[in-house]
Each structure stands twice: as C-alpha cells, then as structure tokens.
C-alpha cells in the first residue's frame, strides 16, 4: 500500500531516506555539499585583500637616544637605571676613573672565570705588533681596556686639551662603564675631529654602552666639529657593535708601527643632524 505521506511529498521516513542513500546524491561541485550551502565559518575565513604595507616610522631621538631606549632607561626601577655624569677629578693616580676601571676589570675577570673556569680563564697574549689576541672575545677586550685605563702611567697625552671623561653608573653610584674622548686634528685642512679613545662597559649590567654612545653623539653635535666625522679604533670583536651604532669601516689600523696591521679597525660615524 503506497504511503499517503509519500504521495503528498512530505514523508520523512521514505523520501529523505531514499534521497540520501549512497550513490543517489551526486553533488555538482567538488566541495562538500553542506559547506557549499552553509558557510558556518563566518566572514573571517573568506578571502581578503592583501594588507597595505605600512611604512616604518622614522626614529624619534630624545637626548641623543632612540625613543625606545630613552624610555627603557628612564623608566627603569632605581636599582636598574643607568645614567651618565662627568668625572670631576680627571684621569690621574688615585682619581675616581682609575678606581672605576679597577672595579670593571675585576668584573670582567670574574665573568671570564665563570665562563672558562678558574684555571684557564686567561686568553693568550697578543703577538708582537698586535693589539688583541688571535681568538679574543669581547670578554677579553673588556679586561684589556679596563686594565689600560687603570694603568695611568702607560697612557700618553691623558691631560691633553679636549679630552673628556664620562662615567656610566647604575643608581645610586655603581660604575658600569667609562668613556674617554679626545680631539684629533686632521692634517691638511686643520679640521678638528672627535675621537673615542676608550669605551668599556660592564659584562652583566647592560645599558652603559648605549648611554655613553649617546653622550659621544651629543659632543659630536657641538659647533666646533662642524661636518667632521667621529672616529674610533675598534677591536675586531667590537666592530659589529659599533656598526649597530652607525659607524662604518674606513681602514685597518696600524697602531704599533707604520707597516703591520695590528688587528684593529678604524671606523667613522657621520656627524648627526642638529
């Protein structure tokens, strides 16, 4: 006996069950039927136009520092804040800069002992006419520079006019870096240039290099340097750091004689805009 509801076209038990038997339904599209009819994923999954590339915003400089670095240093808690002040007593025996150099040397030596062990923490001495050892790392250069600043008697022209001495310290008074700048007169045109003589930071307390370089940039902006670049003779292991601060490689240095490269690199940085 035929189903009355089938004749009326509203039978649930027969019509729909027959319609969805395997092989009876052949979709017109390769997509699943339900996904073609009902897109339950919403508009977030639909194709979109490619986003318009955003041009980078020029760096904002505040007191010689990129805004991000300035805010990071100035909003740091008192125990982590790094600032700069000028040494008032110059560079001589018993002065504060010599005491700070000794504390930084000991900090670098302790870092070397932690990394390499109590026995083999010292690296090989430089060969003749070389400023650095063959395999020296920043940790070796840190010890060496701090030792040079501490050994006042070995430094020539330390009282020369134009030399400036700067102390990076962590609040309230812990020394974490030293910067010594000097004037250099370029032969031929008498142009005065700013040079970084020594720059050393702390092995574990970060931020000294950034604030000291900002101080060097501030000095570089003064009128007496006009359009002349700032120079530094950098060790091989510090070249990458100076490049990150805007310096460019100029030539290989010959610190110990006029014939043999000493392993250092002469780098220059254009005068920053006013």
C-alpha positions as CSV (number, residue, x, y, z in Angstrom):
1,X,0.0,0.0,0.0
2,X,1.5,3.3,-1.0
3,X,2.4,5.7,1.7
4,X,-0.1,8.6,1.9
5,X,2.6,11.0,3.1
6,X,4.9,10.0,0.1
7,X,2.1,10.9,-2.3
8,X,1.8,14.3,-0.5
9,X,5.6,14.8,-0.7
10,X,6.1,15.2,3.0
11,X,7.2,11.8,4.1
12,X,10.2,11.8,6.4
13,X,10.7,8.1,6.6
14,X,10.8,7.4,2.8
15,X,11.6,10.4,0.6
16,X,14.5,11.8,2.6
17,X,16.0,8.4,3.4
18,X,15.9,7.5,-0.3
19,X,17.4,10.8,-1.3
20,X,20.5,10.4,0.8
21,X,21.2,6.7,0.2
22,X,24.8,6.2,-1.0
23,X,25.1,6.8,-4.7
24,X,21.8,8.6,-5.1
25,X,23.2,12.1,-4.5
26,X,25.9,13.4,-6.9
27,X,26.9,16.9,-6.0
28,X,27.5,19.4,-8.8
29,X,30.7,20.7,-7.1
30,X,33.8,19.1,-5.7
31,X,33.1,20.9,-2.4
32,X,31.2,19.2,0.4
33,X,27.5,19.8,-0.1
34,X,26.9,21.3,3.3
35,X,29.9,23.5,3.1
36,X,28.7,24.8,-0.3
37,X,25.3,25.6,1.0
38,X,26.0,26.7,4.6
39,X,29.4,28.5,5.3
40,X,29.4,28.2,9.0
41,X,32.9,29.6,9.3
42,X,31.9,33.2,9.0
43,X,33.4,36.1,7.1
44,X,36.8,35.9,8.9
45,X,37.7,32.9,6.8
46,X,36.7,34.4,3.5
47,X,39.5,35.6,1.1
48,X,40.7,39.1,1.8
49,X,42.7,41.6,0.0
50,X,46.4,41.8,1.0
51,X,47.1,44.3,3.7
52,X,48.6,47.6,2.6
53,X,52.3,47.7,3.7
54,X,52.9,50.2,6.4
55,X,56.0,52.5,6.0
56,X,58.3,52.4,9.0
57,X,58.1,55.5,11.2
58,X,61.3,57.5,11.5
59,X,63.1,57.0,14.8
60,X,62.4,59.7,17.4
61,X,65.6,60.9,19.1
62,X,65.3,62.1,22.7
63,X,68.5,63.4,24.4
64,X,70.6,61.5,21.8
65,X,68.8,58.2,22.3
66,X,66.1,56.5,20.2
67,X,62.8,57.0,22.0
68,X,62.5,53.3,22.9
69,X,65.9,53.2,24.5
70,X,65.3,56.5,26.3
71,X,62.0,55.3,27.8
72,X,63.6,52.0,28.8
73,X,66.4,53.7,30.6
74,X,64.5,56.5,32.2
75,X,61.5,54.4,33.4
76,X,63.7,51.6,34.8
77,X,63.4,51.0,38.5
78,X,66.0,52.8,40.6
79,X,68.1,49.7,41.0
80,X,68.5,49.2,37.3
81,X,68.7,52.8,36.0
82,X,71.9,53.7,34.1
83,X,72.9,57.4,33.8
84,X,76.0,59.4,32.8
85,X,78.0,62.0,34.6
86,X,81.4,63.7,34.0
87,X,84.4,62.8,36.1
88,X,85.3,65.9,38.1
89,X,88.9,64.9,39.0
90,X,90.3,64.0,35.6
91,X,92.5,61.0,34.8
92,X,95.4,60.6,37.2
93,X,96.6,58.3,40.0
94,X,94.0,57.9,42.8
95,X,91.2,59.5,40.7
96,X,87.7,58.1,40.5
97,X,88.1,57.0,36.9
98,X,91.1,54.7,37.9
99,X,89.0,53.2,40.8
100,X,86.1,52.5,38.5
101,X,88.5,51.0,35.9
102,X,89.7,48.6,38.5
103,X,86.2,47.5,39.5
104,X,85.3,47.0,35.9
105,X,88.5,45.0,35.3
106,X,87.6,42.7,38.2
107,X,84.0,42.3,37.0
108,X,85.3,41.2,33.5
109,X,87.8,38.8,35.1
110,X,85.1,37.3,37.3
111,X,83.0,36.9,34.2
112,X,85.9,35.1,32.4
113,X,86.4,32.8,35.3
114,X,82.7,31.9,35.4
115,X,82.7,31.2,31.7
116,X,86.0,29.4,31.3
117,X,86.9,28.1,34.8
118,X,89.3,29.2,37.5
119,X,92.3,27.8,35.7
120,X,92.0,28.6,32.0
121,X,90.2,31.9,32.2
122,X,93.1,33.9,30.7
123,X,93.5,34.1,26.9
124,X,96.7,34.0,25.0
125,X,98.8,37.2,24.9
126,X,98.8,39.2,21.7
127,X,101.6,38.5,19.3
128,X,104.2,41.2,18.5
129,X,102.7,44.4,16.9
130,X,99.2,43.0,17.6
131,X,96.7,44.8,19.9
132,X,94.5,41.7,20.5
133,X,95.0,38.0,20.8
134,X,94.1,35.8,17.8
135,X,90.9,34.4,19.4
136,X,90.0,37.2,21.7
137,X,86.3,37.7,22.5
138,X,84.5,40.8,23.9
139,X,85.2,39.4,27.4
140,X,89.0,39.7,26.7
141,X,88.7,43.1,25.2
142,X,86.7,44.3,28.3
143,X,89.5,43.1,30.6
144,X,92.2,44.7,28.4
145,X,90.5,48.1,28.0
146,X,89.7,48.4,31.7
147,X,93.4,47.5,32.5
148,X,94.6,50.2,30.1
149,X,92.5,52.9,31.8
150,X,93.6,51.7,35.2
151,X,97.3,51.8,34.3
152,X,97.6,55.6,34.2
153,X,101.4,55.7,33.7
154,X,101.2,53.9,30.4
155,X,98.8,56.4,28.9
156,X,100.3,59.3,26.9
157,X,98.6,62.7,26.4
158,X,96.0,61.8,29.0
159,X,95.8,65.5,30.1
160,X,95.6,66.9,26.6
161,X,93.2,69.7,26.0
162,X,89.9,68.5,24.6
163,X,89.9,65.1,26.5
164,X,86.7,64.4,28.3
165,X,85.9,61.6,30.8
166,X,82.5,60.2,31.4
167,X,81.1,57.7,33.9
168,X,78.1,55.5,33.3
169,X,76.7,54.4,36.7
170,X,73.8,52.5,38.0
171,X,71.7,54.3,40.5
172,X,72.8,55.4,43.0
173,X,76.6,55.2,42.3
174,X,77.8,51.8,40.9
175,X,80.2,52.3,38.0
176,X,79.1,50.3,34.9
177,X,81.0,52.0,32.1
178,X,83.7,54.5,31.1
179,X,84.0,56.8,28.0
180,X,87.1,58.8,27.2
181,X,87.0,61.1,24.2
182,X,89.8,63.2,22.6
183,X,90.2,65.8,19.9
184,X,92.2,64.9,16.8
185,X,93.4,67.5,14.2
186,X,93.2,66.2,10.6
187,X,96.4,67.1,8.7
188,X,96.0,69.4,5.8
189,X,92.9,71.4,6.5
190,X,93.2,71.8,10.3
191,X,89.7,70.3,10.8
192,X,89.0,69.2,14.4
193,X,87.6,65.7,14.8
194,X,86.1,63.9,17.8
195,X,87.7,60.6,18.6
196,X,86.7,57.8,21.1
197,X,89.8,56.9,22.9
198,X,88.4,54.2,25.3
199,X,84.9,52.9,25.8
200,X,84.2,50.0,28.1
201,X,81.0,48.6,29.7
202,X,80.1,46.0,32.3
203,X,79.9,42.3,31.5
204,X,76.5,41.7,33.1
205,X,74.9,45.1,33.7
206,X,73.6,46.3,30.4
207,X,72.9,49.9,29.2
208,X,76.2,51.6,29.7
209,X,77.3,51.4,26.0
210,X,74.0,52.9,24.9
211,X,74.1,55.9,27.2
212,X,77.8,56.5,26.7
213,X,77.5,56.5,22.9
214,X,74.6,58.9,23.2
215,X,76.9,61.2,25.2
216,X,79.5,60.9,22.4
217,X,76.9,61.8,19.8
218,X,75.9,64.8,22.0
219,X,79.5,66.0,22.0
220,X,79.7,65.4,18.2
221,X,76.8,67.8,17.6
222,X,78.7,70.8,19.0
223,X,79.7,73.5,16.6
224,X,83.5,73.0,16.8
225,X,83.3,69.7,15.0
226,X,81.3,71.2,12.1
227,X,80.9,68.4,9.4
228,X,83.8,66.2,10.5
229,X,83.1,62.5,11.4
230,X,83.7,60.9,14.7
231,X,86.4,58.2,14.7
232,X,87.2,55.2,16.8
233,X,89.9,52.5,16.6
234,X,87.8,49.4,17.3
235,X,89.0,45.9,18.2
236,X,87.9,43.1,15.8
237,X,85.3,41.7,18.3
238,X,83.6,45.2,18.7
239,X,83.2,46.1,15.1
240,X,79.7,44.7,14.9
241,X,78.6,46.7,18.0
242,X,80.0,49.9,16.5
243,X,78.2,49.2,13.2
244,X,74.9,49.0,15.1
245,X,75.6,52.5,16.5
246,X,76.1,54.0,13.0
247,X,79.8,53.6,12.4
248,X,81.3,52.5,9.1
249,X,84.6,50.7,8.5
250,X,87.2,53.0,7.0
251,X,90.5,51.0,7.0
252,X,92.7,48.6,9.0
253,X,94.7,50.2,11.8
254,X,98.5,50.1,12.4
255,X,98.7,51.1,16.0
256,X,102.2,49.8,16.7
257,X,104.2,50.6,13.6
258,X,103.5,52.0,10.1
259,X,103.8,48.7,8.3
260,X,101.9,46.0,10.1
261,X,98.2,45.9,10.7
262,X,97.5,45.4,14.4
263,X,94.2,43.7,14.1
264,X,92.1,46.8,15.0
265,X,89.8,48.6,12.6
266,X,89.5,52.4,12.0
267,X,85.8,53.3,11.9
268,X,84.0,56.6,11.4
269,X,80.5,57.9,12.0
270,X,79.0,60.9,10.2
271,X,78.1,64.0,12.3
272,X,74.5,63.6,13.5
273,X,72.0,66.2,12.5
274,X,71.3,69.1,14.9
